[in-house]
Amino acid sequence: MTLPPAARRAALTVHVTTSVGWLGAVVVFLVLAVAALRSTDVAVVRAGYVAMDLTARLVIVPLALAALASGLVSSLGTAWGLLRHWWVLIKFGLIVVATVVLLLQLGPIGALADAAAGTGLVGGRWREARLSLVVHAAGGLLVLVTTTVLAIYKPRGVTGYGRRRQVRSGPPAVP
């Protein structure tokens, strides 16, 4: 089912806006993670981890879920489809993986925020967890930039399903 032009543009607007917001929020999270990891100022460390927890739960997760849902609507409602082109399928897979990893990281992020707000971050266990946030945020940023590149350049390559659809209906018009 192809969406009417106005609905397609609205879905695309929501998708681009939430995706760009997600990318920006991850940049902020990464900056906070690096600052909190490197700082020797207890107030900066505490504030950083509390801010990361709030940013992850109240900004990044909603934007990730909205980008995922709006991307699904956009792909299913346009000639590009979800299963017709490799770039769309790879982009969707990367976003699903990034969202799952994000949701799995909420526990460690919350634990660090609780520790920072309470007795402090002491011991080697916390050092690894603190470094893990930097690594995961950098990896998430890399994934989001990769999906942006895929969306802009739209590399050629049609899936088997897409080839069968093209034979039946001809190549899709560029939306």
Buried (B, 14 or more C-beta within 10 A) or exposed (E): EBBEEEEBEBBBEBBBBBBBBBBBBBBBBBEBBBBBBEBEEEEBBBBBBBBBBEBBBEBBBBBBBBBBBBBBBBBBBBBBBBBBBBBBBBBBEBBEEBBEEBEEBBEBBBBBBEBBEEEEBEEEEBEEBBEBBBEBBBBBBEBBEBBBEBBEEBEEEBBEBBEEBEEEEEEBEEB
